[in-house]
Structures are given as structure tokens and as C-alpha cells.
Amino acid sequence: MAAELVGPARRRLLHRHVAAGLESLHSAEPEPVSAQIAFHHEGAGAAAAAGA
């Protein structure tokens, strides 16, 4: 799996970037991708932003 090829710090950074990108692309209607956004926030170590 690709996630195993990068270290934990880099993986968190990538999750943070993906979450930000999804939020930006879907700012008008985030509901359809809210689970994916939460998943990436959690992967970035931002559990509060993920709704936890």
C-alpha cells in the first residue's frame, strides 16, 4: 500500500492537504464528502476538526 511507503509525519501532512483540498473544492456543499474530509482530518491528527 502506498501509505506504507511514507513516514508518519509525511502521511499526516498529506492527509492535511487532502482535507483542505476537499474542503476548498466542496465549500458550497461539503455534505456529500464530509466523511472523506473527516477521515483525512483524523489521519492528519486533527480529531477535533474531524468531528470527534
mmCIF file of the N, C-alpha and C atoms, coordinates in Angstrom:
data_MODEL
# 
_entry.id   MODEL 
# 
loop_
_atom_site.group_PDB 
_atom_site.id 
_atom_site.type_symbol 
_atom_site.label_atom_id 
_atom_site.label_alt_id 
_atom_site.label_comp_id 
_atom_site.label_asym_id 
_atom_site.label_entity_id 
_atom_site.label_seq_id 
_atom_site.pdbx_PDB_ins_code 
_atom_site.Cartn_x 
_atom_site.Cartn_y 
_atom_site.Cartn_z 
_atom_site.occupancy 
_atom_site.B_iso_or_equiv 
_atom_site.pdbx_formal_charge 
_atom_site.auth_seq_id 
_atom_site.auth_comp_id 
_atom_site.auth_asym_id 
_atom_site.auth_atom_id 
_atom_site.pdbx_PDB_model_num 
ATOM 1   N N  . MET A 1 1  ? 0.844   -1.182 0.000  1.00 0.00 ? 1  MET A N  1 
ATOM 2   C CA . MET A 1 1  ? 0.000   0.000  0.000  1.00 0.00 ? 1  MET A CA 1 
ATOM 3   C C  . MET A 1 1  ? 0.886   1.241  0.000  1.00 0.00 ? 1  MET A C  1 
ATOM 4   N N  . ALA A 1 2  ? 0.440   2.270  -0.696 1.00 0.00 ? 2  ALA A N  1 
ATOM 5   C CA . ALA A 1 2  ? 1.230   3.497  -0.827 1.00 0.00 ? 2  ALA A CA 1 
ATOM 6   C C  . ALA A 1 2  ? 1.483   4.167  0.523  1.00 0.00 ? 2  ALA A C  1 
ATOM 7   N N  . ALA A 1 3  ? 0.528   4.081  1.437  1.00 0.00 ? 3  ALA A N  1 
ATOM 8   C CA . ALA A 1 3  ? 0.686   4.719  2.749  1.00 0.00 ? 3  ALA A CA 1 
ATOM 9   C C  . ALA A 1 3  ? 1.869   4.160  3.513  1.00 0.00 ? 3  ALA A C  1 
ATOM 10  N N  . GLU A 1 4  ? 2.226   2.932  3.233  1.00 0.00 ? 4  GLU A N  1 
ATOM 11  C CA . GLU A 1 4  ? 3.355   2.311  3.921  1.00 0.00 ? 4  GLU A CA 1 
ATOM 12  C C  . GLU A 1 4  ? 4.698   2.807  3.396  1.00 0.00 ? 4  GLU A C  1 
ATOM 13  N N  . LEU A 1 5  ? 4.686   3.506  2.267  1.00 0.00 ? 5  LEU A N  1 
ATOM 14  C CA . LEU A 1 5  ? 5.919   3.979  1.654  1.00 0.00 ? 5  LEU A CA 1 
ATOM 15  C C  . LEU A 1 5  ? 6.369   5.332  2.180  1.00 0.00 ? 5  LEU A C  1 
ATOM 16  N N  . VAL A 1 6  ? 5.525   6.002  2.945  1.00 0.00 ? 6  VAL A N  1 
ATOM 17  C CA . VAL A 1 6  ? 5.891   7.306  3.504  1.00 0.00 ? 6  VAL A CA 1 
ATOM 18  C C  . VAL A 1 6  ? 5.860   7.222  5.030  1.00 0.00 ? 6  VAL A C  1 
ATOM 19  N N  . GLY A 1 7  ? 6.649   8.061  5.648  1.00 0.00 ? 7  GLY A N  1 
ATOM 20  C CA . GLY A 1 7  ? 6.703   8.085  7.107  1.00 0.00 ? 7  GLY A CA 1 
ATOM 21  C C  . GLY A 1 7  ? 5.456   8.714  7.697  1.00 0.00 ? 7  GLY A C  1 
ATOM 22  N N  . PRO A 1 8  ? 5.285   8.564  9.006  1.00 0.00 ? 8  PRO A N  1 
ATOM 23  C CA . PRO A 1 8  ? 4.081   9.077  9.661  1.00 0.00 ? 8  PRO A CA 1 
ATOM 24  C C  . PRO A 1 8  ? 3.913   10.594 9.563  1.00 0.00 ? 8  PRO A C  1 
ATOM 25  N N  . ALA A 1 9  ? 4.985   11.350 9.657  1.00 0.00 ? 9  ALA A N  1 
ATOM 26  C CA . ALA A 1 9  ? 4.866   12.811 9.576  1.00 0.00 ? 9  ALA A CA 1 
ATOM 27  C C  . ALA A 1 9  ? 4.416   13.230 8.177  1.00 0.00 ? 9  ALA A C  1 
ATOM 28  N N  . ARG A 1 10 ? 5.000   12.616 7.172  1.00 0.00 ? 10 ARG A N  1 
ATOM 29  C CA . ARG A 1 10 ? 4.627   12.930 5.788  1.00 0.00 ? 10 ARG A CA 1 
ATOM 30  C C  . ARG A 1 10 ? 3.181   12.502 5.521  1.00 0.00 ? 10 ARG A C  1 
ATOM 31  N N  . ARG A 1 11 ? 2.773   11.353 6.055  1.00 0.00 ? 11 ARG A N  1 
ATOM 32  C CA . ARG A 1 11 ? 1.416   10.860 5.879  1.00 0.00 ? 11 ARG A CA 1 
ATOM 33  C C  . ARG A 1 11 ? 0.407   11.837 6.488  1.00 0.00 ? 11 ARG A C  1 
ATOM 34  N N  . ARG A 1 12 ? 0.709   12.362 7.696  1.00 0.00 ? 12 ARG A N  1 
ATOM 35  C CA . ARG A 1 12 ? -0.186  13.348 8.326  1.00 0.00 ? 12 ARG A CA 1 
ATOM 36  C C  . ARG A 1 12 ? -0.284  14.610 7.471  1.00 0.00 ? 12 ARG A C  1 
ATOM 37  N N  . LEU A 1 13 ? 0.842   15.046 6.927  1.00 0.00 ? 13 LEU A N  1 
ATOM 38  C CA . LEU A 1 13 ? 0.854   16.236 6.076  1.00 0.00 ? 13 LEU A CA 1 
ATOM 39  C C  . LEU A 1 13 ? -0.001  16.014 4.827  1.00 0.00 ? 13 LEU A C  1 
ATOM 40  N N  . LEU A 1 14 ? 0.126   14.851 4.218  1.00 0.00 ? 14 LEU A N  1 
ATOM 41  C CA . LEU A 1 14 ? -0.666  14.550 3.023  1.00 0.00 ? 14 LEU A CA 1 
ATOM 42  C C  . LEU A 1 14 ? -2.158  14.512 3.352  1.00 0.00 ? 14 LEU A C  1 
ATOM 43  N N  . HIS A 1 15 ? -2.508  13.912 4.487  1.00 0.00 ? 15 HIS A N  1 
ATOM 44  C CA . HIS A 1 15 ? -3.913  13.905 4.910  1.00 0.00 ? 15 HIS A CA 1 
ATOM 45  C C  . HIS A 1 15 ? -4.415  15.336 5.100  1.00 0.00 ? 15 HIS A C  1 
ATOM 46  N N  . ARG A 1 16 ? -3.592  16.178 5.708  1.00 0.00 ? 16 ARG A N  1 
ATOM 47  C CA . ARG A 1 16 ? -3.982  17.577 5.938  1.00 0.00 ? 16 ARG A CA 1 
ATOM 48  C C  . ARG A 1 16 ? -4.246  18.284 4.611  1.00 0.00 ? 16 ARG A C  1 
ATOM 49  N N  . HIS A 1 17 ? -3.371  18.046 3.622  1.00 0.00 ? 17 HIS A N  1 
ATOM 50  C CA . HIS A 1 17 ? -3.543  18.676 2.310  1.00 0.00 ? 17 HIS A CA 1 
ATOM 51  C C  . HIS A 1 17 ? -4.798  18.171 1.591  1.00 0.00 ? 17 HIS A C  1 
ATOM 52  N N  . VAL A 1 18 ? -5.048  16.881 1.681  1.00 0.00 ? 18 VAL A N  1 
ATOM 53  C CA . VAL A 1 18 ? -6.239  16.330 1.032  1.00 0.00 ? 18 VAL A CA 1 
ATOM 54  C C  . VAL A 1 18 ? -7.509  16.888 1.686  1.00 0.00 ? 18 VAL A C  1 
ATOM 55  N N  . ALA A 1 19 ? -7.534  16.948 3.016  1.00 0.00 ? 19 ALA A N  1 
ATOM 56  C CA . ALA A 1 19 ? -8.694  17.504 3.719  1.00 0.00 ? 19 ALA A CA 1 
ATOM 57  C C  . ALA A 1 19 ? -8.934  18.951 3.290  1.00 0.00 ? 19 ALA A C  1 
ATOM 58  N N  . ALA A 1 20 ? -7.876  19.734 3.234  1.00 0.00 ? 20 ALA A N  1 
ATOM 59  C CA . ALA A 1 20 ? -8.007  21.139 2.833  1.00 0.00 ? 20 ALA A CA 1 
ATOM 60  C C  . ALA A 1 20 ? -8.498  21.249 1.391  1.00 0.00 ? 20 ALA A C  1 
ATOM 61  N N  . GLY A 1 21 ? -7.988  20.393 0.527  1.00 0.00 ? 21 GLY A N  1 
ATOM 62  C CA . GLY A 1 21 ? -8.418  20.413 -0.864 1.00 0.00 ? 21 GLY A CA 1 
ATOM 63  C C  . GLY A 1 21 ? -9.890  20.066 -1.015 1.00 0.00 ? 21 GLY A C  1 
ATOM 64  N N  . LEU A 1 22 ? -10.315 19.028 -0.312 1.00 0.00 ? 22 LEU A N  1 
ATOM 65  C CA . LEU A 1 22 ? -11.727 18.638 -0.364 1.00 0.00 ? 22 LEU A CA 1 
ATOM 66  C C  . LEU A 1 22 ? -12.623 19.747 0.169  1.00 0.00 ? 22 LEU A C  1 
ATOM 67  N N  . GLU A 1 23 ? -12.202 20.374 1.266  1.00 0.00 ? 23 GLU A N  1 
ATOM 68  C CA . GLU A 1 23 ? -12.981 21.477 1.827  1.00 0.00 ? 23 GLU A CA 1 
ATOM 69  C C  . GLU A 1 23 ? -13.087 22.633 0.839  1.00 0.00 ? 23 GLU A C  1 
ATOM 70  N N  . SER A 1 24 ? -11.997 22.920 0.162  1.00 0.00 ? 24 SER A N  1 
ATOM 71  C CA . SER A 1 24 ? -11.992 24.014 -0.808 1.00 0.00 ? 24 SER A CA 1 
ATOM 72  C C  . SER A 1 24 ? -12.862 23.691 -2.021 1.00 0.00 ? 24 SER A C  1 
ATOM 73  N N  . LEU A 1 25 ? -12.692 22.492 -2.560 1.00 0.00 ? 25 LEU A N  1 
ATOM 74  C CA . LEU A 1 25 ? -13.452 22.096 -3.750 1.00 0.00 ? 25 LEU A CA 1 
ATOM 75  C C  . LEU A 1 25 ? -14.943 21.972 -3.490 1.00 0.00 ? 25 LEU A C  1 
ATOM 76  N N  . HIS A 1 26 ? -15.303 21.603 -2.276 1.00 0.00 ? 26 HIS A N  1 
ATOM 77  C CA . HIS A 1 26 ? -16.704 21.358 -1.939 1.00 0.00 ? 26 HIS A CA 1 
ATOM 78  C C  . HIS A 1 26 ? -17.235 22.357 -0.918 1.00 0.00 ? 26 HIS A C  1 
ATOM 79  N N  . SER A 1 27 ? -16.688 23.554 -0.924 1.00 0.00 ? 27 SER A N  1 
ATOM 80  C CA . SER A 1 27 ? -17.075 24.543 0.086  1.00 0.00 ? 27 SER A CA 1 
ATOM 81  C C  . SER A 1 27 ? -18.557 24.908 0.005  1.00 0.00 ? 27 SER A C  1 
ATOM 82  N N  . ALA A 1 28 ? -19.121 24.879 -1.175 1.00 0.00 ? 28 ALA A N  1 
ATOM 83  C CA . ALA A 1 28 ? -20.527 25.236 -1.323 1.00 0.00 ? 28 ALA A CA 1 
ATOM 84  C C  . ALA A 1 28 ? -21.455 24.143 -0.807 1.00 0.00 ? 28 ALA A C  1 
ATOM 85  N N  . GLU A 1 29 ? -21.007 22.889 -0.908 1.00 0.00 ? 29 GLU A N  1 
ATOM 86  C CA . GLU A 1 29 ? -21.834 21.763 -0.470 1.00 0.00 ? 29 GLU A CA 1 
ATOM 87  C C  . GLU A 1 29 ? -20.931 20.625 0.023  1.00 0.00 ? 29 GLU A C  1 
ATOM 88  N N  . PRO A 1 30 ? -20.408 20.731 1.242  1.00 0.00 ? 30 PRO A N  1 
ATOM 89  C CA . PRO A 1 30 ? -19.466 19.730 1.752  1.00 0.00 ? 30 PRO A CA 1 
ATOM 90  C C  . PRO A 1 30 ? -20.103 18.413 2.209  1.00 0.00 ? 30 PRO A C  1 
ATOM 91  N N  . GLU A 1 31 ? -21.414 18.401 2.398  1.00 0.00 ? 31 GLU A N  1 
ATOM 92  C CA . GLU A 1 31 ? -22.076 17.214 2.958  1.00 0.00 ? 31 GLU A CA 1 
ATOM 93  C C  . GLU A 1 31 ? -21.754 15.914 2.211  1.00 0.00 ? 31 GLU A C  1 
ATOM 94  N N  . PRO A 1 32 ? -21.778 15.878 0.868  1.00 0.00 ? 32 PRO A N  1 
ATOM 95  C CA . PRO A 1 32 ? -21.516 14.609 0.180  1.00 0.00 ? 32 PRO A CA 1 
ATOM 96  C C  . PRO A 1 32 ? -20.116 14.021 0.437  1.00 0.00 ? 32 PRO A C  1 
ATOM 97  N N  . VAL A 1 33 ? -19.169 14.867 0.807  1.00 0.00 ? 33 VAL A N  1 
ATOM 98  C CA . VAL A 1 33 ? -17.810 14.370 1.048  1.00 0.00 ? 33 VAL A CA 1 
ATOM 99  C C  . VAL A 1 33 ? -17.385 14.554 2.507  1.00 0.00 ? 33 VAL A C  1 
ATOM 100 N N  . SER A 1 34 ? -18.341 14.801 3.384  1.00 0.00 ? 34 SER A N  1 
ATOM 101 C CA . SER A 1 34 ? -17.997 15.080 4.788  1.00 0.00 ? 34 SER A CA 1 
ATOM 102 C C  . SER A 1 34 ? -17.285 13.902 5.455  1.00 0.00 ? 34 SER A C  1 
ATOM 103 N N  . ALA A 1 35 ? -17.650 12.672 5.117  1.00 0.00 ? 35 ALA A N  1 
ATOM 104 C CA . ALA A 1 35 ? -16.971 11.513 5.708  1.00 0.00 ? 35 ALA A CA 1 
ATOM 105 C C  . ALA A 1 35 ? -15.515 11.450 5.258  1.00 0.00 ? 35 ALA A C  1 
ATOM 106 N N  . GLN A 1 36 ? -15.266 11.755 3.987  1.00 0.00 ? 36 GLN A N  1 
ATOM 107 C CA . GLN A 1 36 ? -13.894 11.746 3.488  1.00 0.00 ? 36 GLN A CA 1 
ATOM 108 C C  . GLN A 1 36 ? -13.071 12.864 4.121  1.00 0.00 ? 36 GLN A C  1 
ATOM 109 N N  . ILE A 1 37 ? -13.696 14.027 4.278  1.00 0.00 ? 37 ILE A N  1 
ATOM 110 C CA . ILE A 1 37 ? -12.996 15.144 4.923  1.00 0.00 ? 37 ILE A CA 1 
ATOM 111 C C  . ILE A 1 37 ? -12.638 14.762 6.358  1.00 0.00 ? 37 ILE A C  1 
ATOM 112 N N  . ALA A 1 38 ? -13.591 14.187 7.077  1.00 0.00 ? 38 ALA A N  1 
ATOM 113 C CA . ALA A 1 38 ? -13.334 13.764 8.458  1.00 0.00 ? 38 ALA A CA 1 
ATOM 114 C C  . ALA A 1 38 ? -12.235 12.708 8.514  1.00 0.00 ? 38 ALA A C  1 
ATOM 115 N N  . PHE A 1 39 ? -12.258 11.756 7.580  1.00 0.00 ? 39 PHE A N  1 
ATOM 116 C CA . PHE A 1 39 ? -11.232 10.713 7.529  1.00 0.00 ? 39 PHE A CA 1 
ATOM 117 C C  . PHE A 1 39 ? -9.849  11.337 7.395  1.00 0.00 ? 39 PHE A C  1 
ATOM 118 N N  . HIS A 1 40 ? -9.710  12.317 6.509  1.00 0.00 ? 40 HIS A N  1 
ATOM 119 C CA . HIS A 1 40 ? -8.402  12.936 6.284  1.00 0.00 ? 40 HIS A CA 1 
ATOM 120 C C  . HIS A 1 40 ? -7.997  13.836 7.448  1.00 0.00 ? 40 HIS A C  1 
ATOM 121 N N  . HIS A 1 41 ? -8.952  14.502 8.081  1.00 0.00 ? 41 HIS A N  1 
ATOM 122 C CA . HIS A 1 41 ? -8.613  15.272 9.282  1.00 0.00 ? 41 HIS A CA 1 
ATOM 123 C C  . HIS A 1 41 ? -8.115  14.327 10.376 1.00 0.00 ? 41 HIS A C  1 
ATOM 124 N N  . GLU A 1 42 ? -8.788  13.208 10.525 1.00 0.00 ? 42 GLU A N  1 
ATOM 125 C CA . GLU A 1 42 ? -8.352  12.230 11.527 1.00 0.00 ? 42 GLU A CA 1 
ATOM 126 C C  . GLU A 1 42 ? -6.958  11.708 11.196 1.00 0.00 ? 42 GLU A C  1 
ATOM 127 N N  . GLY A 1 43 ? -6.717  11.416 9.934  1.00 0.00 ? 43 GLY A N  1 
ATOM 128 C CA . GLY A 1 43 ? -5.391  10.944 9.513  1.00 0.00 ? 43 GLY A CA 1 
ATOM 129 C C  . GLY A 1 43 ? -4.323  11.991 9.718  1.00 0.00 ? 43 GLY A C  1 
ATOM 130 N N  . ALA A 1 44 ? -4.721  13.246 9.689  1.00 0.00 ? 44 ALA A N  1 
ATOM 131 C CA . ALA A 1 44 ? -3.765  14.350 9.905  1.00 0.00 ? 44 ALA A CA 1 
ATOM 132 C C  . ALA A 1 44 ? -3.528  14.600 11.392 1.00 0.00 ? 44 ALA A C  1 
ATOM 133 N N  . GLY A 1 45 ? -4.301  13.903 12.230 1.00 0.00 ? 45 GLY A N  1 
ATOM 134 C CA . GLY A 1 45 ? -4.152  14.106 13.662 1.00 0.00 ? 45 GLY A CA 1 
ATOM 135 C C  . GLY A 1 45 ? -4.997  15.240 14.182 1.00 0.00 ? 45 GLY A C  1 
ATOM 136 N N  . ALA A 1 46 ? -5.981  15.648 13.399 1.00 0.00 ? 46 ALA A N  1 
ATOM 137 C CA . ALA A 1 46 ? -6.862  16.753 13.786 1.00 0.00 ? 46 ALA A CA 1 
ATOM 138 C C  . ALA A 1 46 ? -8.236  16.201 14.129 1.00 0.00 ? 46 ALA A C  1 
ATOM 139 N N  . ALA A 1 47 ? -8.321  15.420 15.171 1.00 0.00 ? 47 ALA A N  1 
ATOM 140 C CA . ALA A 1 47 ? -9.573  14.758 15.546 1.00 0.00 ? 47 ALA A CA 1 
ATOM 141 C C  . ALA A 1 47 ? -10.693 15.750 15.835 1.00 0.00 ? 47 ALA A C  1 
ATOM 142 N N  . ALA A 1 48 ? -10.366 16.914 16.381 1.00 0.00 ? 48 ALA A N  1 
ATOM 143 C CA . ALA A 1 48 ? -11.403 17.906 16.681 1.00 0.00 ? 48 ALA A CA 1 
ATOM 144 C C  . ALA A 1 48 ? -12.053 18.400 15.403 1.00 0.00 ? 48 ALA A C  1 
ATOM 145 N N  . ALA A 1 49 ? -11.265 18.637 14.368 1.00 0.00 ? 49 ALA A N  1 
ATOM 146 C CA . ALA A 1 49 ? -11.811 19.079 13.086 1.00 0.00 ? 49 ALA A CA 1 
ATOM 147 C C  . ALA A 1 49 ? -12.588 17.969 12.404 1.00 0.00 ? 49 ALA A C  1 
ATOM 148 N N  . ALA A 1 50 ? -12.251 16.721 12.714 1.00 0.00 ? 50 ALA A N  1 
ATOM 149 C CA . ALA A 1 50 ? -12.932 15.578 12.111 1.00 0.00 ? 50 ALA A CA 1 
ATOM 150 C C  . ALA A 1 50 ? -14.289 15.314 12.761 1.00 0.00 ? 50 ALA A C  1 
ATOM 151 N N  . GLY A 1 51 ? -14.579 16.043 13.826 1.00 0.00 ? 51 GLY A N  1 
ATOM 152 C CA . GLY A 1 51 ? -15.860 15.879 14.490 1.00 0.00 ? 51 GLY A CA 1 
ATOM 153 C C  . GLY A 1 51 ? -15.833 14.856 15.608 1.00 0.00 ? 51 GLY A C  1 
ATOM 154 N N  . ALA A 1 52 ? -14.647 14.528 16.084 1.00 0.00 ? 52 ALA A N  1 
ATOM 155 C CA . ALA A 1 52 ? -14.529 13.542 17.179 1.00 0.00 ? 52 ALA A CA 1 
ATOM 156 C C  . ALA A 1 52 ? -14.705 14.197 18.520 1.00 0.00 ? 52 ALA A C  1 
# 
